[in-house]
């Protein structure tokens, strides 16, 4: 649904010293690695059509195991989640401007940055403005702490009880309501985004 793509690789894959290391750390065994994230476009900027693959940016050495595109707006959540014992940290990157909206080392007044302990899943809403992080009752390694938290694209937590997940007795699924097509023209949307 667009002209850009991203991939992540082990930041140390070419390192001889890594190959000589002993057993991997606990985080590495659970899937947490320092990842290099690469962004590319397939759109020719001058012609405006899809005609070539062009490198945009590399984000080196971020502790992560998941990349999640927003359905619109060009935002990406880069996080460390979905595995037993994960610390549930994540950051948000604006691929349009090639800059962090909320960097991985962001620290707010209350302590750590964007974090939802042990969350196993995340999902952007259809508008790309809100992000849900959640831990379901049936997820591997889940406990009684199942629940969800809601975030704006700018990393502000929203919802019922900030700082704690909303925890129904047993959360089995989280799903956003589908959104109908916009009543605004493409030009109006571009104008709003610019302003």
C-alpha positions in Angstrom: 0.0 0.0 0.0 2.7 2.5 -1.0 6.2 2.8 -2.5 8.4 2.2 0.5 9.6 -0.8 2.3 11.8 -1.6 5.3 13.8 -4.6 6.6 15.8 -5.3 9.7 19.0 -7.4 10.0 21.2 -8.4 12.9 23.5 -5.4 13.5 26.4 -7.8 14.3 25.9 -10.4 11.5 29.2 -9.5 9.8 31.2 -9.4 13.0 33.9 -12.0 13.4 34.0 -11.4 17.1 30.2 -12.3 17.3 30.8 -15.6 15.7 33.5 -16.3 18.2 31.3 -15.4 21.2 30.1 -18.1 23.6 26.4 -18.8 24.0 24.0 -16.0 23.2 22.5 -13.8 25.9 19.0 -14.4 27.3 17.6 -11.6 25.2 19.1 -13.0 22.1 17.7 -16.5 22.8 14.2 -14.9 23.1 14.6 -13.1 19.7 15.8 -9.7 20.9 18.7 -8.5 18.9 20.4 -5.2 18.0 18.9 -4.6 14.6 19.9 -2.4 11.8 16.8 -1.1 10.1 16.9 0.0 6.4 14.3 2.1 4.6 13.9 2.1 0.8 11.6 3.7 -1.8 10.6 2.4 -5.2 9.4 5.7 -6.4 11.3 8.0 -8.8 11.0 11.4 -7.1 11.1 13.4 -10.3 8.8 11.3 -12.4 6.6 10.3 -9.5 6.2 6.8 -10.7 7.5 3.5 -9.4 10.6 2.7 -11.4 13.6 2.1 -9.3 14.7 1.0 -5.8 16.4 3.8 -3.9 18.0 3.7 -0.4 16.5 6.3 2.1 18.0 5.7 5.5 19.7 3.3 7.9 18.9 3.2 11.6 21.9 1.4 13.2 21.8 -0.9 16.3 18.4 -0.5 17.8 17.2 -3.2 20.2 14.2 -4.6 18.4 12.6 -7.6 16.9 9.5 -6.2 15.2 8.7 -3.6 12.6 5.1 -2.4 12.2 4.0 0.1 9.5 1.1 2.4 10.1 -1.6 1.8 7.4 -1.2 5.5 6.3 1.0 8.5 7.2 4.3 6.7 6.8 4.9 6.0 10.5 6.6 2.9 11.7 6.6 1.4 15.2 9.9 -0.3 15.9 9.7 -2.5 19.0 10.9 -5.3 21.3 7.8 -7.4 22.0 6.0 -10.6 21.2 8.2 -12.9 23.2 8.1 -14.3 26.8 10.0 -12.0 29.1 10.3 -9.0 26.7 10.4 -5.6 28.2 7.8 -4.3 25.8 9.7 -1.2 24.7 9.0 0.6 21.4 9.7 3.7 19.4 8.0 5.5 16.5 9.7 6.7 13.3 8.4 9.1 10.7 9.5 7.7 7.3 8.2 10.8 5.5 10.6 13.1 7.3 13.2 10.3 8.1 13.3 11.3 11.7 12.1 10.0 15.1 8.7 11.0 16.4 9.5 9.2 19.6 13.1 7.9 19.7 14.1 4.6 21.4 15.9 6.5 24.2 13.0 8.8 24.9 12.5 9.3 28.6 9.4 11.1 30.0 9.0 12.6 33.5 7.7 9.3 34.8 10.7 7.2 33.8 11.2 5.0 30.8 9.9 5.9 27.4 7.2 4.0 25.5 6.7 0.7 27.3 4.0 -1.8 28.0 5.5 -4.7 29.9 5.3 -8.1 28.2 2.9 -7.0 25.4 2.7 -9.6 22.7 0.9 -7.7 19.9 0.4 -4.3 18.5 -1.9 -2.8 15.9 -2.3 0.6 14.3 -5.9 1.9 13.8 -7.1 2.4 10.2 -6.3 6.1 10.3 -2.7 5.6 11.4 -3.1 8.0 14.3 -3.5 5.6 17.1 -1.6 2.5 18.2 -2.8 -0.3 20.5 -0.4 -2.6 22.4 -2.0 -5.6 24.0 -1.4 -8.9 25.8 -4.1 -11.4 25.3 -5.1 -14.2 27.6 -4.3 -16.9 25.0 -0.9 -15.5 24.1 2.1 -17.7 24.7 3.5 -16.9 28.1 0.6 -14.6 29.1 -0.5 -14.2 32.6 -3.2 -12.5 34.5 -1.8 -9.2 33.4 -3.5 -9.4 30.0 -4.9 -6.1 28.7 -4.3 -3.2 26.3 -2.9 0.3 26.2 -3.6 3.0 23.6 -1.1 5.5 22.3 -1.2 8.4 19.9 1.2 8.4 16.9 3.2 11.0 18.8 3.8 8.6 21.7 1.2 10.1 24.2 -0.6 7.5 26.1 -4.4 7.8 26.0 -7.2 5.8 27.5 -8.8 4.9 30.7 -6.0 4.6 33.2 -2.7 6.0 32.0 0.3 4.0 33.1 -1.6 0.8 33.5 -3.2 -1.4 30.8 -7.0 -1.6 30.8 -7.3 -5.2 32.0 -10.6 -7.1 31.4 -10.7 -10.4 33.2 -9.7 -12.3 30.1 -8.8 -10.4 26.9 -9.0 -12.7 23.9 -8.7 -10.3 21.0 -8.3 -6.6 20.2 -9.5 -5.2 16.9 -10.1 -1.7 15.5 -13.3 -0.9 13.7 -12.7 -0.6 9.9 -12.8 3.0 8.6 -14.6 4.0 5.5 -12.9 6.0 2.7 -12.2 9.7 3.4 -14.6 12.3 2.2 -11.6 14.6 1.6 -9.9 14.8 -1.8 -6.2 13.8 -2.0 -5.3 17.5 -2.4 -7.1 18.4 0.8 -5.4 15.6 2.7 -2.0 16.7 1.5 -2.8 20.3 2.5 -3.8 19.1 6.0 -0.6 17.1 6.4 1.5 20.0 5.3 -0.1 22.3 7.8 
